Amino acid sequence: MGDRKPLHVSHVQATIRCSKKKHGLQLRTRSGGHDFEGVSYISESESPFVIIDLANLRSVQVDVENEVAWVQSGAIMGELYYEIAQKSGTLAFPGALCHGVAFGRYISGGGYGLLFRKYGLAADNVIDAEFTDANGRILKQKTNGGRSVLGYSWRRNYRVSFLVATPSFKTKSDYVKKPIPEIGFQGIWSQLFEPEARGATLNFVAYGGKMDEIPESAVAFPHRKGNLYKISYKIRWREEDNVNSERYIAWMRRFYSYMKSFVSKSPREAYVNYRDLDIGKNNEDGYTTYAQMSSWGRKYFKNNFDRLVKIKTKIDPENFFRHEQSISPYFG
Ligand SMILES: Cc1cc2nc3c(=O)[nH]c(=O)nc-3n(C[C@H](O)[C@H](O)[C@H](O)COP(=O)(O)OP(=O)(O)OC[C@H]3O[C@@H](n4cnc5c(N)ncnc54)[C@H](O)[C@@H]3O)c2cc1C
């Protein structure tokens, strides 16, 4: 196992080229390592892979005069809030509730927080981005027609390692468009009193406001007008209780199934930053059909899914960057 933390993007470019061309190794990219299914650092496939870990690429440059900031992917939200507060008493960024979430991935999945009903998602406030593609080239992307106040850039740091992890929670999400009737809540209460549910939490996040004004196609995140709230379901158990993990996960699946009639339908929408591999996975060989991918792609991205498949087909036709639930190029 090797472990390196370069500070410059050129090292990252070299790693991508080396992994792909010289060693034929897969890559996983990790910013903060908070992925709910751990796909940034674990794999269901037995093939070894390289982790590009962005933990050291975390600079935050705040330009108060122009009201923009350049943030590297590995910076956590708390670092951005702190740097802005150091320089200004009036500027802010509509970021995550949790200060420990890393910037690059939080934002690419949408990114909500306490200010999102007034200013939109974090992703709605991005004006520019830099990417490294599967050939190790830097691509630049201007976004959002300059209507936002802060920008960000993605750079990649890397670390080479092979890891095993034992998650002790399971998460799912839903969007609610009509009030849940009282009888629905009675069913919720009774299930929350079941023995497996002692570590269960339900979070209701109100939508509306600015979120109703931004078109569904503005960024990849599509859950806009018409949502009353999002629910996130989480069940936790102690590590020493991992032998019983299937019981807790089964409870979560039963509960999710119960909620079906009270939440969005066709598709049953879900938040991509609350990744849930139950709703679908890629084939291990890296070739997943459009129809297979649609099972989770439409839930996360609705009609924006087609656009994402087109972009992936253009930018990464060999599907070099992939994980259990990544978007594949169009393979038919
Ligand atoms: C305690 C906690 C609080 C949270 N609070 C919020 C919240 O308030 N609002 C909200 O919207 N979400 C919240 N989330 C969800 C969070 O946004 C997601 O879990 C997000 O994926 C975490 O980003 P990360 O960089 O830490 O994850 P990672 O595990 O590092 O990455 C997640 C995924 O993104 C990929 N990835 C990471 N960096 C890059 C990159 N630079 N380029 C390409 N791919 C990349 C990884 O390969 C992986 O597939 C929270 C999560 C936790 C655990």
The ligand as an SDF file (V2000), in Angstrom:
LIG
                    3D

 53 58  0  0  0  0  0  0  0  0999 V2000
  -22.5160   14.3490    8.6050 C   0  0  0  0  0  0  0  0  0  0  0  0
  -23.0280   14.6660    7.2270 C   0  0  0  0  0  0  0  0  0  0  0  0
  -23.7200   15.8520    7.0200 C   0  0  0  0  0  0  0  0  0  0  0  0
  -24.2010   16.1890    5.7570 C   0  0  0  0  0  0  0  0  0  0  0  0
  -24.8680   17.3700    5.5830 N   0  0  0  0  0  0  0  0  0  0  0  0
  -25.3110   17.7100    4.3500 C   0  0  0  0  0  0  0  0  0  0  0  0
  -25.9860   18.9610    4.1270 C   0  0  0  0  0  0  0  0  0  0  0  0
  -26.1890   19.7640    5.0360 O   0  0  0  0  0  0  0  0  0  0  0  0
  -26.3990   19.2420    2.8730 N   0  0  0  0  0  0  0  0  0  0  0  0
  -26.1890   18.3780    1.8130 C   0  0  0  0  0  0  0  0  0  0  0  0
  -26.5800   18.7080    0.6900 O   0  0  0  0  0  0  0  0  0  0  0  0
  -25.5640   17.1930    1.9950 N   0  0  0  0  0  0  0  0  0  0  0  0
  -25.1290   16.8350    3.2280 C   0  0  0  0  0  0  0  0  0  0  0  0
  -24.5030   15.6270    3.4130 N   0  0  0  0  0  0  0  0  0  0  0  0
  -24.3360   14.7290    2.2750 C   0  0  0  0  0  0  0  0  0  0  0  0
  -23.0450   15.0570    1.5480 C   0  0  0  0  0  0  0  0  0  0  0  0
  -23.2660   16.1730    0.7020 O   0  0  0  0  0  0  0  0  0  0  0  0
  -22.6190   13.8610    0.6900 C   0  0  0  0  0  0  0  0  0  0  0  0
  -22.3950   12.7390    1.5200 O   0  0  0  0  0  0  0  0  0  0  0  0
  -21.3830   14.1730   -0.1360 C   0  0  0  0  0  0  0  0  0  0  0  0
  -21.2340   13.1700   -1.1030 O   0  0  0  0  0  0  0  0  0  0  0  0
  -20.1600   14.2500    0.7470 C   0  0  0  0  0  0  0  0  0  0  0  0
  -19.0790   14.7000    0.0210 O   0  0  0  0  0  0  0  0  0  0  0  0
  -17.6240   14.1470    0.3590 P   0  0  0  0  0  0  0  0  0  0  0  0
  -16.6940   14.8890   -0.5040 O   0  0  0  0  0  0  0  0  0  0  0  0
  -17.3870   14.1540    1.8140 O   0  0  0  0  0  0  0  0  0  0  0  0
  -17.7860   12.6200   -0.0970 O   0  0  0  0  0  0  0  0  0  0  0  0
  -16.7870   11.5790   -0.8060 P   0  0  0  0  0  0  0  0  0  0  0  0
  -17.0880   10.2850   -0.1170 O   0  0  0  0  0  0  0  0  0  0  0  0
  -15.3790   12.0630   -0.7730 O   0  0  0  0  0  0  0  0  0  0  0  0
  -17.3100   11.5830   -2.2790 O   0  0  0  0  0  0  0  0  0  0  0  0
  -18.6550   11.2670   -2.6300 C   0  0  0  0  0  0  0  0  0  0  0  0
  -18.7450   10.8910   -4.1070 C   0  0  0  0  0  0  0  0  0  0  0  0
  -18.2480   11.9480   -4.9220 O   0  0  0  0  0  0  0  0  0  0  0  0
  -17.1040   11.5430   -5.6780 C   0  0  0  0  0  0  0  0  0  0  0  0
  -16.1690   12.6730   -5.6430 N   0  0  0  0  0  0  0  0  0  0  0  0
  -15.6500   13.2750   -4.5490 C   0  0  0  0  0  0  0  0  0  0  0  0
  -14.9030   14.3240   -4.9120 N   0  0  0  0  0  0  0  0  0  0  0  0
  -14.9370   14.3880   -6.2660 C   0  0  0  0  0  0  0  0  0  0  0  0
  -14.3550   15.2500   -7.2330 C   0  0  0  0  0  0  0  0  0  0  0  0
  -13.6080   16.2760   -6.8770 N   0  0  0  0  0  0  0  0  0  0  0  0
  -14.5910   15.0070   -8.5390 N   0  0  0  0  0  0  0  0  0  0  0  0
  -15.3720   13.9670   -8.9190 C   0  0  0  0  0  0  0  0  0  0  0  0
  -15.9550   13.1130   -8.0520 N   0  0  0  0  0  0  0  0  0  0  0  0
  -15.7420   13.3270   -6.7380 C   0  0  0  0  0  0  0  0  0  0  0  0
  -16.6070   10.2940   -4.9750 C   0  0  0  0  0  0  0  0  0  0  0  0
  -15.9000    9.4520   -5.8530 O   0  0  0  0  0  0  0  0  0  0  0  0
  -17.9150    9.6780   -4.4950 C   0  0  0  0  0  0  0  0  0  0  0  0
  -18.5620    9.0440   -5.5640 O   0  0  0  0  0  0  0  0  0  0  0  0
  -24.0050   15.2850    4.6650 C   0  0  0  0  0  0  0  0  0  0  0  0
  -23.3040   14.0890    4.8770 C   0  0  0  0  0  0  0  0  0  0  0  0
  -22.8230   13.7760    6.1340 C   0  0  0  0  0  0  0  0  0  0  0  0
  -22.0800   12.4790    6.3420 C   0  0  0  0  0  0  0  0  0  0  0  0
  1  2  1  0
  2  3  1  0
  2 52  2  0
  3  4  2  0
  4  5  1  0
  4 50  1  0
  5  6  2  0
  6  7  1  0
  6 13  1  0
  7  8  2  0
  7  9  1  0
  9 10  1  0
 10 11  2  0
 10 12  1  0
 12 13  2  0
 13 14  1  0
 14 15  1  0
 14 50  1  0
 15 16  1  0
 16 17  1  0
 16 18  1  0
 18 19  1  0
 18 20  1  0
 20 21  1  0
 20 22  1  0
 22 23  1  0
 23 24  1  0
 24 25  2  0
 24 26  1  0
 24 27  1  0
 27 28  1  0
 28 29  2  0
 28 30  1  0
 28 31  1  0
 31 32  1  0
 32 33  1  0
 33 34  1  0
 33 48  1  0
 34 35  1  0
 35 36  1  0
 35 46  1  0
 36 37  1  0
 36 45  1  0
 37 38  2  0
 38 39  1  0
 39 40  1  0
 39 45  2  0
 40 41  1  0
 40 42  2  0
 42 43  1  0
 43 44  2  0
 44 45  1  0
 46 47  1  0
 46 48  1  0
 48 49  1  0
 50 51  2  0
 51 52  1  0
 52 53  1  0
M  END
$$$$
